[in-house]
Amino acid sequence: MLWADEQPRIKNGIVNFDTRLIKILTYLSSRSNATCGGSKKHELIGLSTKIDDSLSDLSYPDENLPSSSTIDRGVGVRVSELDRVKCTLICPSKPPVTFGGQGYEIALSYSDLIYPSAVVPSDCNVRCAVDYYPASPVDALPENVIKPNYPAALTSYDPGEFSYDQITDFSRKAAIFKGAQLGYEILKVDDAGCYASSQNTGNKKIIPTTVLFPLWLQKALGDDWQKVFLSLAQKNFPYNFQQGSPTAGLWYDPYLNNIGLHLNY
């Protein structure tokens, strides 16, 4: 995990960051159960606690007063980046090798796309994919050349393999895929085999009180927003949050379009 901007505030020697956030971020960085969202651990989780408005971290109607910021109170965080696009250089009469170092970070911001910036030798081509190196480059770690498995609800978002010169278009598809995976993982956190070996129930649940998708991502999910994500939310949020609370549960916000996916307790 890395901080994309400001780190949590420290007050009187105490870090202002809720321990429940630490639990769910630890789950996201260590889980590798395919039924919970994917068979490979996240190798990069970019976190943001920056607030542009000291009173509110979400949009609100002009006629309403802004709410107190969950970010400022240390009970909220945003995931701004998740994992990498990985590329392989393939040349005649040579073994495939990695291209672009560790890969290209996938931003959950609508404005942040990946652009091709490296020169590819004229007699070679570069193939890319999300989460793994295609064509098994000889200089990659074994766990980085195997395509991960995902739940059926997410497989349609996997952009598959693509050429490096298409990386800008496919980086948008990668962001949709990763945003969908992240939301799915958060909503499944209390299922048996995800955060813990047995199901979390009652006051042991660690699903956040609120999960907010960027509006652009919610629109990209189309019918799956209702069929997959809202259905999981109605099933998994405690205390009837999804149907009975105007300030809790799963929803979306245009303010997050160039920030990331928000969660808070």
C-alpha positions as CSV (number, residue, x, y, z in Angstrom):
1,M,0.0,0.0,0.0
2,L,1.2,3.5,-0.7
3,W,-0.2,7.0,0.0
4,A,-1.0,8.8,-3.2
5,D,-1.0,12.2,-1.4
6,E,-1.4,13.1,2.2
7,Q,-0.9,10.5,5.0
8,P,-3.3,10.3,7.9
9,R,-3.0,13.1,10.4
10,I,-1.2,12.7,13.7
11,K,-2.8,14.3,16.7
12,N,-1.1,14.3,20.1
13,G,1.2,11.5,18.9
14,I,-1.8,9.3,17.8
15,V,-2.4,8.5,14.1
16,N,-5.9,9.6,13.2
17,F,-6.9,6.5,11.2
18,D,-9.6,4.1,12.4
19,T,-8.4,0.5,13.1
20,R,-11.4,-0.8,11.1
21,L,-9.8,0.8,8.0
22,I,-6.6,-1.0,8.8
23,K,-8.4,-4.3,9.0
24,I,-10.1,-3.9,5.6
25,L,-7.0,-2.6,3.9
26,T,-5.1,-5.6,5.3
27,Y,-7.7,-7.9,3.9
28,L,-7.5,-6.2,0.5
29,S,-3.7,-6.5,0.4
30,S,-3.5,-10.1,1.7
31,R,-6.6,-11.9,0.4
32,S,-6.2,-14.4,-2.5
33,N,-9.4,-16.3,-2.6
34,A,-10.9,-16.2,-6.1
35,T,-14.5,-16.3,-4.8
36,C,-13.9,-13.1,-2.8
37,G,-12.7,-11.2,-5.9
38,G,-9.5,-12.8,-7.3
39,S,-6.9,-15.4,-6.8
40,K,-4.0,-13.0,-6.7
41,K,-3.1,-10.6,-3.9
42,H,-3.1,-6.9,-4.8
43,E,0.4,-5.7,-5.4
44,L,-0.4,-2.0,-5.3
45,I,-3.1,-0.2,-3.4
46,G,-2.9,3.6,-3.7
47,L,-4.6,5.4,-0.9
48,S,-5.8,9.0,-0.6
49,T,-6.8,11.1,2.4
50,K,-6.7,14.5,0.7
51,I,-9.7,16.7,1.2
52,D,-10.4,19.8,-0.9
53,D,-13.1,21.0,1.4
54,S,-12.4,20.9,5.1
55,L,-16.1,20.2,5.9
56,S,-17.1,17.6,3.3
57,D,-15.4,15.0,1.2
58,L,-18.5,14.3,-0.9
59,S,-20.8,16.4,-3.2
60,Y,-24.0,17.9,-1.9
61,P,-26.8,20.0,-3.1
62,D,-26.3,23.8,-3.0
63,E,-29.3,24.1,-0.6
64,N,-27.7,21.7,1.9
65,L,-24.9,22.3,4.4
66,P,-21.8,20.1,3.8
67,S,-21.5,17.1,6.1
68,S,-18.5,16.6,8.4
69,S,-15.7,14.9,6.5
70,T,-15.1,11.2,7.3
71,I,-11.6,11.7,5.9
72,D,-10.8,14.5,8.3
73,R,-12.2,12.4,11.2
74,G,-10.0,9.5,10.3
75,V,-12.8,7.0,9.6
76,G,-12.7,7.3,5.8
77,V,-10.2,6.6,3.0
78,R,-10.2,6.5,-0.8
79,V,-8.5,3.9,-3.1
80,S,-7.1,5.9,-5.9
81,E,-5.0,3.2,-7.7
82,L,-5.1,-0.5,-7.8
83,D,-2.5,-2.9,-9.3
84,R,-0.7,-2.6,-12.6
85,V,-0.9,-3.3,-16.3
86,K,2.1,-5.6,-17.1
87,C,3.7,-5.8,-20.5
88,T,6.1,-8.2,-22.3
89,L,8.5,-7.5,-25.1
90,I,8.5,-10.2,-27.8
91,C,11.2,-10.2,-30.4
92,P,12.3,-12.8,-33.0
93,S,14.9,-15.3,-32.0
94,K,15.0,-14.0,-28.4
95,P,13.1,-15.1,-25.2
96,P,10.3,-12.7,-24.1
97,V,11.3,-10.2,-21.4
98,T,9.4,-7.8,-19.3
99,F,8.7,-4.3,-20.7
100,G,8.1,-1.2,-18.6
101,G,9.6,-2.3,-15.4
102,Q,7.1,-3.4,-12.8
103,G,4.3,-2.2,-15.0
104,Y,1.9,0.7,-15.2
105,E,-0.3,1.7,-12.3
106,I,-4.0,1.6,-12.8
107,A,-5.8,4.7,-11.6
108,L,-9.4,4.7,-10.6
109,S,-9.6,8.4,-11.7
110,Y,-11.4,9.1,-15.0
111,S,-8.8,11.7,-16.0
112,D,-5.8,9.4,-15.4
113,L,-5.0,7.2,-18.4
114,I,-1.9,5.3,-19.4
115,Y,-0.1,6.6,-22.5
116,P,2.5,4.7,-24.5
117,S,5.8,6.5,-23.8
118,A,8.5,3.9,-24.5
119,V,10.0,3.0,-27.9
120,V,9.3,-0.5,-29.2
121,P,12.0,-2.0,-31.5
122,S,10.8,-2.2,-35.0
123,D,11.0,-6.0,-35.3
124,C,9.4,-6.6,-32.0
125,N,5.9,-6.2,-30.4
126,V,4.7,-5.7,-26.9
127,R,1.8,-7.5,-25.3
128,C,0.1,-6.3,-22.1
129,A,-2.5,-7.6,-19.6
130,V,-3.9,-6.7,-16.2
131,D,-2.2,-8.4,-13.2
132,Y,0.2,-10.6,-15.2
133,Y,2.9,-10.6,-17.9
134,P,1.7,-12.3,-21.2
135,A,4.0,-14.8,-22.9
136,S,5.9,-15.8,-19.8
137,P,8.9,-13.4,-19.9
138,V,12.0,-15.1,-18.5
139,D,12.9,-12.3,-16.1
140,A,9.5,-12.2,-14.3
141,L,8.7,-13.8,-11.0
142,P,6.6,-17.0,-11.4
143,E,3.5,-15.5,-9.7
144,N,3.5,-12.7,-12.2
145,V,3.2,-14.8,-15.4
146,I,0.0,-16.7,-14.3
147,K,-3.3,-15.2,-15.2
148,P,-5.4,-14.9,-12.0
149,N,-8.9,-16.4,-11.6
150,Y,-11.9,-14.2,-10.8
151,P,-15.5,-14.8,-9.9
152,A,-18.0,-15.1,-12.8
153,A,-19.4,-11.7,-12.0
154,L,-16.1,-10.0,-12.8
155,T,-14.7,-12.0,-15.8
156,S,-16.5,-9.9,-18.4
157,Y,-14.6,-6.9,-17.2
158,D,-11.1,-8.4,-17.7
159,P,-9.8,-6.7,-20.9
160,G,-7.6,-9.7,-21.7
161,E,-4.3,-9.3,-23.7
162,F,-3.7,-6.2,-25.9
163,S,-1.0,-4.4,-27.7
164,Y,1.1,-1.7,-26.0
165,D,0.1,0.8,-28.6
166,Q,-3.5,0.3,-27.4
167,I,-2.7,0.9,-23.8
168,T,-4.5,4.2,-23.5
169,D,-7.9,2.7,-24.5
170,F,-7.3,-0.4,-22.5
171,S,-6.2,1.5,-19.4
172,R,-9.8,2.7,-19.1
173,K,-11.0,-0.9,-19.4
174,A,-8.5,-1.9,-16.8
175,A,-9.7,0.8,-14.4
176,I,-13.3,-0.4,-14.8
177,F,-12.1,-4.0,-14.2
178,K,-10.2,-3.0,-11.1
179,G,-12.9,-0.7,-9.7
180,A,-15.4,-3.5,-10.1
181,Q,-13.1,-6.0,-8.4
182,L,-12.4,-3.6,-5.5
183,G,-16.1,-3.0,-4.9
184,Y,-16.9,-6.7,-5.1
185,E,-14.1,-7.5,-2.6
186,I,-15.3,-4.9,-0.1
187,L,-18.9,-6.1,-0.3
188,K,-17.8,-9.8,0.1
189,V,-15.4,-9.1,3.1
190,D,-17.6,-10.8,5.7
191,D,-18.3,-14.0,3.7
192,A,-16.6,-17.1,5.0
193,G,-13.1,-17.6,3.5
194,C,-12.6,-13.9,2.7
195,Y,-11.5,-11.8,5.8
196,A,-11.8,-14.8,8.1
197,S,-12.2,-18.6,7.6
198,S,-15.8,-18.3,9.0
199,Q,-18.5,-15.8,8.3
200,N,-18.5,-12.5,10.1
201,T,-21.9,-11.8,11.6
202,G,-23.4,-9.2,14.0
203,N,-20.9,-6.8,15.5
204,K,-18.0,-8.8,14.0
205,K,-18.9,-7.5,10.5
206,I,-16.2,-5.3,9.1
207,I,-17.9,-4.2,5.9
208,P,-17.7,-0.3,5.8
209,T,-20.7,1.7,6.8
210,T,-20.6,3.5,3.4
211,V,-19.0,2.5,0.0
212,L,-19.2,5.1,-2.8
213,F,-18.1,4.5,-6.4
214,P,-17.0,7.3,-8.7
215,L,-20.0,8.1,-10.9
216,W,-18.2,7.3,-14.1
217,L,-17.4,3.8,-12.8
218,Q,-21.0,3.2,-11.7
219,K,-22.2,4.2,-15.2
220,A,-19.6,1.9,-16.8
221,L,-21.0,-1.1,-14.9
222,G,-24.4,-0.8,-16.6
223,D,-26.9,-3.4,-15.6
224,D,-24.4,-5.1,-13.2
225,W,-24.7,-2.1,-10.9
226,Q,-28.2,-3.4,-10.0
227,K,-27.8,-7.1,-10.6
228,V,-24.4,-7.6,-8.9
229,F,-23.4,-4.7,-6.7
230,L,-26.7,-3.4,-5.3
231,S,-27.8,-7.0,-4.8
232,L,-24.7,-7.7,-2.7
233,A,-25.2,-4.5,-0.8
234,Q,-28.8,-5.3,0.1
235,K,-27.6,-8.7,1.3
236,N,-24.4,-7.9,3.1
237,F,-24.8,-4.4,4.8
238,P,-26.0,-4.8,8.4
239,Y,-28.9,-3.0,10.0
240,N,-30.8,-2.5,6.8
241,F,-28.2,0.2,5.8
242,Q,-28.8,-0.2,2.1
243,Q,-32.5,0.3,2.1
244,G,-33.1,2.2,5.3
245,S,-30.3,4.8,5.7
246,P,-29.8,7.9,3.5
247,T,-26.1,8.2,4.6
248,A,-25.0,4.6,4.6
249,G,-24.7,1.6,2.2
250,L,-23.5,1.5,-1.5
251,W,-23.9,4.5,-3.8
252,Y,-22.0,6.7,-6.2
253,D,-20.8,10.3,-6.3
254,P,-19.6,12.6,-9.2
255,Y,-17.2,14.3,-6.8
256,L,-15.2,11.1,-6.8
257,N,-14.7,10.9,-10.6
258,N,-11.1,12.0,-10.4
259,I,-10.4,10.9,-6.9
260,G,-11.2,7.2,-6.4
261,L,-13.5,4.7,-4.6
262,H,-14.5,6.0,-1.2
263,L,-15.2,3.9,1.9
264,N,-15.9,5.0,5.5
265,Y,-17.0,3.8,8.9
